C-alpha cells in the first residue's frame, strides 16, 4: 500500500479538509503497514534500517524472498567483507580475487560425494581434466592421454592407446628394434618372402596366393584380348621349331659380334642410365639431347589458337607494288620498251600459241580447253549445217571461205597444204589481209 496522507484543508477551521474519522482511518492504515513490515515506499527512507537485536531477525523469508538485492559497496558475511570490482572480480576482505585463494577443508559434489578429502589430503573423486600435475596419483581408473614420465610401478589393466598419441616415437627400424626388414636404399641380396604393396597399399605381389594380380600389370587387358584371338598355331601360323641355348644367345649378343635385327627389351648406357625403356615402351625424355627445348616450345602454347595467319587474300594486302619490278617479274614486256612492247606480236611472226584466245572484250575466240573455235552467234552464216569437229577441220573450212570471197570457190587449200596449225593461221591471216585490199603479203 502506498502511504496515505491526511488532507488538512486550505486554512484552519475552514472545513475543506478530511473529516476527523477519515483522517484517523488513514493514520491507522499507515501504522498497520509499519507493524506488518510492508514498506511500500522505501525510496523515502532517510535513516539506517537495522533490527533492534543482533542476529535475531531475517531479511525476507523462505517463502517470501527478495528478487534483486542492490548494494553499492560491500556485503559482510559472518565478519568477512565481500566486494565486486568494476571489472567483475570478486574480492574477500580486500585480498586477492576469491577464485585464487586457497580452499581449506573437503570438497563435496552436489550429490554429497567426497571429491577432495581435506582430512587425508587426497583427491578421491573422479578426475575429468586435460592436465593433472601431482606427485602421487591414486585412482580407481584413469581415462584419456597421459603425458610425462612414470616412475614406480603401474598396476591395473591398461586400455587401448592410439599410436598417434605416443610421443617420442623412433623414426628408424633400428629404433623399434626391428631386424627382419629391409632398410630403404640398402642393397638386398636374397629371396623376398611375403607380399609386395605399392605406396598406395595396392597389392602388387600376392605372397599369400603366390601370384601377381593381373589387374595391376600394365596393359594386362591386352593379354586377354590376345588370348581371345585364339591359338595361333590352329590359325595356320608356323610354330618356332629352332631352339637356342643360353651360350648361343650370349655369343650372339657379345661385344665382338654385330647385331643385325630387332632388339627386344630395355637399353642402358655404360653408366647404367636407362636410354630405352622396354618395360613402358618409351624413350626417357631426360636422356634425349636438347629435350628441354621441347618443353619450352610446348609452353609457348598452341600456335593454331594464337591468331597466326594461315592464308591471306591478295586484296587484303596493303602497300602493294605498282610495277613489274616491284613484284620481281622479269619475263614480261613493259611500257619502258616503247612501241615494241605495245605491238610485241607482229603480223608474219612465227610462234606457237598455247591456251585459249580472248578478245579485248573478253570474248572467247579460241577455246583451247575443248579444242574448238567458237563461231560468232551473230555472224549471220553457219558451217553449212555441219560444224567441224576438229581444229584442222575448222581451219579447212575457214580457208575455203576466204578463197570463196577472194579468188575462187575452191574448197581446199591452194597447194601446198599447211604444214600445221601455225602455218594454217598464217595462211588465213594473209588471205584476210588481202581481202581488206592490202598488198605486199
C-alpha positions in Angstrom: 0.0 0.0 0.0 1.2 3.5 -0.7 1.4 6.0 2.1 -1.9 7.8 2.8 -1.7 11.5 3.7 -4.4 13.4 5.6 -5.9 16.4 3.8 -5.6 19.4 6.3 -7.6 21.8 4.2 -6.6 25.2 2.9 -6.8 27.0 6.3 -7.6 26.2 9.9 -11.3 25.5 10.7 -12.3 26.2 7.1 -13.9 22.8 6.8 -12.4 21.8 3.4 -10.1 19.1 4.8 -10.6 15.4 5.7 -13.3 14.7 8.3 -11.9 13.5 11.6 -13.0 9.9 11.1 -11.3 9.8 7.7 -8.1 11.3 9.0 -7.8 8.7 11.8 -8.6 5.9 9.4 -5.6 6.9 7.3 -3.4 7.1 10.4 -4.4 3.5 11.4 -3.8 2.1 8.0 -0.3 3.7 7.8 0.6 2.3 11.3 -0.7 -1.1 10.3 1.6 -1.1 7.3 4.6 -0.3 9.5 3.8 -3.0 12.0 3.4 -5.7 9.4 6.7 -4.8 7.8 5.3 -3.9 4.4 7.2 -0.8 3.3 5.6 0.3 0.1 7.9 3.3 -0.5 11.5 2.5 0.7 12.8 5.4 -1.5 11.7 7.8 1.2 13.8 6.2 4.0 16.3 8.6 5.4 17.9 6.6 8.1 19.7 3.2 8.7 17.5 0.2 8.6 18.5 -2.1 11.4 16.9 -4.6 13.8 16.7 -3.9 17.5 18.6 -7.2 18.3 21.8 -8.6 16.7 21.5 -11.9 14.9 17.8 -12.5 15.6 15.7 -11.3 12.6 15.9 -12.3 8.9 15.6 -10.2 5.8 12.9 -12.0 3.9 11.5 -15.5 4.5 12.0 -18.9 2.9 8.6 -18.5 1.2 8.8 -14.7 0.7 12.2 -14.0 -0.9 13.5 -10.8 -2.4 14.1 -10.9 -6.1 17.0 -8.5 -6.5 19.3 -7.1 -3.9 21.1 -3.9 -4.8 24.2 -3.0 -2.8 26.5 -0.1 -3.6 29.7 -1.1 -1.8 30.1 -4.1 0.4 28.3 -7.1 1.9 29.5 -8.6 5.2 29.0 -12.3 5.8 30.0 -13.6 9.3 32.5 -10.8 9.7 34.1 -11.1 6.2 33.7 -8.3 3.7 32.7 -9.3 0.1 33.0 -6.8 -2.7 33.0 -6.9 -6.5 35.4 -4.7 -8.5 34.4 -2.7 -11.6 35.8 -5.4 -13.9 33.8 -8.2 -12.2 36.5 -9.7 -9.9 35.1 -11.0 -6.6 37.3 -10.0 -3.6 37.1 -11.1 0.1 38.3 -8.7 2.8 40.1 -6.7 0.0 42.5 -9.6 -0.7 43.4 -11.3 -4.0 40.5 -12.5 -6.2 38.4 -15.0 -4.4 38.9 -17.7 -7.1 42.7 -17.6 -6.5 42.5 -18.1 -2.7 43.1 -21.4 -1.0 40.2 -23.6 -0.1 40.6 -25.3 3.3 38.6 -28.4 4.0 37.0 -31.1 2.0 35.1 -30.6 -1.3 31.8 -32.3 -2.0 29.8 -32.8 -5.2 26.1 -31.8 -5.4 25.2 -35.4 -4.5 27.5 -35.2 -1.4 30.2 -37.4 -3.0 33.6 -36.6 -1.5 35.7 -35.2 -4.3 38.6 -33.8 -2.2 39.3 -35.3 1.2 40.5 -32.4 3.3 41.3 -34.7 6.3 43.6 -37.1 4.4 44.7 -34.6 1.8 43.8 -36.7 -1.2 41.7 -36.3 -4.4 39.4 -39.2 -4.1 36.6 -38.4 -6.6 36.7 -39.0 -10.4 39.1 -36.6 -12.2 38.0 -35.4 -15.6 40.6 -32.9 -16.8 43.1 -32.4 -19.6 46.1 -31.9 -17.2 46.9 -33.5 -13.8 50.1 -32.3 -12.0 50.7 -34.3 -8.9 53.5 -36.2 -7.1 51.3 -39.2 -6.3 48.1 -40.2 -8.1 45.8 -42.9 -6.6 42.8 -43.5 -8.8 40.3 -46.3 -9.4 40.5 -45.7 -13.2 42.3 -43.2 -15.5 41.0 -42.4 -18.9 42.5 -40.1 -21.5 46.1 -39.3 -22.5 49.0 -39.4 -20.1 51.9 -37.1 -20.9 55.2 -37.3 -19.0 57.4 -39.8 -17.2 56.0 -42.5 -15.0 58.2 -43.5 -12.0 57.3 -46.5 -10.0 55.0 -49.4 -10.5 51.8 -49.1 -12.6 49.2 -51.7 -11.8 45.8 -52.3 -13.3 44.6 -53.0 -16.8 45.7 -50.6 -19.5 43.2 -49.6 -22.1 43.9 -49.2 -25.8 46.4 -46.4 -26.7 46.3 -44.8 -30.1 49.6 -44.9 -31.9 49.2 -41.2 -32.7 49.1 -40.5 -29.0 52.6 -41.8 -28.4 55.3 -39.2 -28.3 59.0 -39.6 -29.0 58.4 -42.4 -31.5 61.5 -43.7 -33.3 61.9 -43.0 -37.0 64.1 -45.9 -38.0 63.8 -49.7 -38.0 66.6 -49.9 -35.5 64.8 -47.6 -33.2 62.0 -50.0 -33.0 64.3 -53.0 -32.7 63.2 -54.4 -36.0 65.8 -56.8 -37.5 63.8 -58.6 -40.1 63.0 -55.7 -42.5 65.0 -54.3 -45.4 66.4 -50.8 -44.9 65.4 -48.2 -47.5 68.2 -47.6 -50.0 70.2 -50.6 -48.9 71.1 -53.4 -51.3 69.2 -56.7 -50.9 70.8 -60.0 -51.9 68.5 -62.9 -51.4 64.9 -64.0 -51.6 62.0 -61.9 -50.5 59.2 -63.7 -48.8 55.8 -62.2 -48.5 53.6 -59.8 -50.4 54.6 -56.6 -52.1 52.5 -53.4 -51.9 52.6 -50.1 -53.6 52.9 -46.8 -51.9 49.1 -46.5 -52.0 48.7 -50.0 -50.4 47.9 -51.6 -53.8 48.7 -55.3 -53.7 51.4 -55.8 -56.4 52.7 -59.3 -55.5 50.3 -61.6 -53.6 52.6 -63.7 -51.3 49.6 -65.5 -49.8 48.3 -66.9 -53.1 51.7 -66.9 -54.8 50.7 -64.9 -57.8 50.9 -61.4 -59.3 47.4 -59.8 -59.6 46.7 -59.2 -63.2 44.8 -56.0 -62.6 47.9 -54.2 -61.5 50.1 -55.2 -64.5 50.2 -52.5 -67.2 48.3 -53.4 -70.4 47.3 -56.8 -68.9 43.9 -56.3 -70.6 45.7 -56.8 -73.9 46.7 -60.3 -72.8 43.0 -61.3 -72.5 42.4 -59.7 -75.9 45.2 -61.7 -77.5 44.0 -64.9 -75.8 40.6 -64.3 -77.3 42.1 -64.3 -80.7 42.7 -68.0 -80.3 45.6 -70.4 -80.8 47.8 -69.0 -83.5 49.0 -72.5 -84.3 45.5 -73.5 -85.0 45.2 -70.4 -87.3 47.9 -71.8 -89.6 50.9 -69.9 -88.2 54.2 -71.8 -88.3 55.5 -72.5 -84.8 59.1 -71.8 -83.8 61.0 -75.0 -84.3 64.5 -73.8 -83.6 65.7 -73.6 -80.0 68.8 -71.9 -78.7 70.9 -72.5 -75.7 72.0 -69.7 -73.3 75.5 -70.0 -74.5 74.4 -69.4 -78.1 72.3 -66.4 -77.1 75.2 -64.9 -75.1 77.6 -65.4 -78.0 75.1 -63.8 -80.5 74.9 -60.6 -78.5 78.5 -60.4 -77.3 80.5 -57.2 -77.7 82.6 -58.7 -80.6 79.5 -59.6 -82.7 77.4 -57.3 -84.7 73.6 -57.3 -84.0 71.5 -57.5 -87.2 67.8 -57.5 -86.4 65.3 -56.3 -83.7 66.2 -55.8 -80.1 63.5 -56.6 -77.5 63.9 -55.1 -74.1 65.4 -52.0 -72.5 68.7 -50.4 -73.5 71.1 -48.9 -70.9 74.2 -46.8 -71.2 77.7 -47.7 -69.9 76.8 -45.9 -66.7 73.5 -47.9 -66.3 71.4 -44.9 -67.5 68.1 -46.1 -68.9 68.1 -45.0 -72.6 65.3 -47.1 -74.0 62.6 -48.2 -71.5 61.4 -51.6 -72.9 59.1 -52.1 -70.0 57.0 -48.9 -70.6 57.8 -48.8 -74.3 59.2 -45.2 -74.1 62.4 -43.3 -74.6 63.0 -41.3 -71.4 62.9 -37.7 -72.3 65.6 -36.7 -69.8 68.3 -38.6 -71.8 67.4 -37.1 -75.2 69.7 -34.3 -76.3 68.0 -30.8 -76.1 64.8 -32.3 -74.9 64.2 -29.3 -72.6 63.7 -27.2 -75.7 60.6 -29.4 -76.4 59.0 -28.4 -73.1 59.9 -24.8 -73.8 58.3 -24.9 -77.2 55.3 -26.7 -75.7 55.0 -24.0 -73.1 54.6 -21.3 -75.7 51.1 -22.7 -76.4 49.2 -24.0 -79.4 50.1 -21.6 -82.3 46.9 -22.5 -84.1 44.9 -20.8 -81.4 47.2 -17.7 -81.1 45.8 -16.0 -84.3 48.8 -16.6 -86.6 48.0 -16.1 -90.3 47.4 -19.3 -92.4 46.3 -17.6 -95.6 45.9 -14.0 -96.8 43.7 -12.8 -99.7 45.6 -10.6 -102.2 43.0 -7.9 -101.8 43.9 -7.7 -98.0 47.5 -6.7 -98.7 48.5 -3.1 -98.2 51.2 -1.0 -100.0 51.3 -3.5 -102.9 53.8 -2.7 -105.7 52.6 -1.0 -108.9 55.4 -2.2 -111.2 56.5 -5.5 -112.6 59.9 -4.9 -111.0 58.2 -4.4 -107.7 56.8 -7.9 -107.9 60.1 -9.3 -109.2 58.7 -10.2 -112.7 61.4 -10.3 -115.3 59.8 -12.1 -118.3 57.1 -9.5 -119.2 57.1 -6.8 -121.9 56.9 -3.4 -120.2 55.9 0.1 -121.3 59.6 1.1 -121.0 60.2 -0.9 -124.2 58.2 1.6 -126.2 56.3 0.6 -129.4 57.9 -2.8 -129.3 56.1 -3.6 -126.1 52.8 -2.3 -127.4 53.0 -4.4 -130.6 55.2 -7.2 -129.4 53.4 -9.6 -131.7 53.7 -8.5 -135.3 51.9 -9.9 -138.4 54.0 -12.5 -140.0 55.8 -13.6 -136.8 56.1 -17.3 -136.4 55.2 -18.6 -133.0 53.1 -21.2 -131.2 50.1 -20.2 -129.1 49.1 -22.5 -126.2 45.9 -21.9 -124.4 42.7 -20.0 -125.2 42.5 -16.7 -127.0 40.2 -13.9 -125.8 39.2 -10.6 -127.4 39.6 -7.2 -125.7 36.0 -7.5 -124.5 36.8 -11.0 -123.0 35.0 -12.8 -125.8 36.3 -16.4 -126.1 37.9 -16.6 -129.7 39.8 -19.8 -129.4 38.7 -22.5 -126.9 41.8 -24.4 -126.0 40.0 -26.4 -123.3 37.6 -28.0 -125.7 39.8 -27.7 -128.8 37.4 -25.6 -130.9 37.0 -22.1 -132.3 33.5 -20.8 -131.3 31.6 -19.5 -134.2 30.1 -16.0 -133.6 26.4 -16.2 -132.9 25.7 -13.0 -134.8 27.7 -13.8 -138.0 24.6 -14.5 -140.0 26.1 -17.6 -141.6 26.7 -21.2 -140.4 29.0 -24.1 -141.1 26.8 -25.1 -144.0 24.7 -27.1 -141.5 27.6 -29.3 -140.3 30.0 -27.8 -137.7 33.6 -29.0 -137.9 34.7 -31.4 -135.2 38.4 -30.6 -135.1 40.7 -27.6 -135.3 42.1 -28.8 -138.6 38.6 -29.2 -140.0 37.7 -25.7 -138.9 40.8 -24.3 -140.5 40.0 -26.1 -143.8 36.5 -24.5 -143.8 37.9 -21.1 -143.0 40.3 -21.4 -145.8 37.5 -22.3 -148.2 35.5 -19.2 -147.1 38.5 -16.8 -147.6 39.1 -18.3 -151.1 35.3 -18.1 -151.9 35.5 -14.4 -151.2 38.9 -13.7 -152.7 39.8 -15.8 -155.6 37.7 -18.9 -156.4 35.2 -21.3 -154.9 37.9 -23.9 -154.3 37.0 -25.5 -151.0 40.6 -26.7 -150.4 43.9 -25.1 -149.6 45.8 -23.9 -152.5 48.8 -26.0 -152.9 50.7 -26.8 -150.8 48.5 -27.6 -147.8 49.5 -26.0 -144.5 52.2 -27.9 -142.6 50.5 -27.3 -139.2 48.1 -25.1 -137.2 50.6 -22.3 -137.0 51.1 -22.4 -140.8 47.3 -22.5 -141.4 46.7 -19.5 -139.2 49.4 -17.6 -141.0 47.9 -18.5 -144.4 44.5 -17.4 -143.1 45.9 -14.1 -141.8 47.5 -13.4 -145.2 44.2 -14.2 -147.0 42.2 -11.9 -144.7 44.9 -9.2 -145.2 44.4 -9.5 -149.0 40.6 -9.3 -148.6 40.9 -5.9 -147.0 42.6 -4.6 -150.2 46.1 -4.7 -148.8 49.1 -5.8 -150.9 52.6 -6.9 -150.3 51.8 -10.1 -148.4 
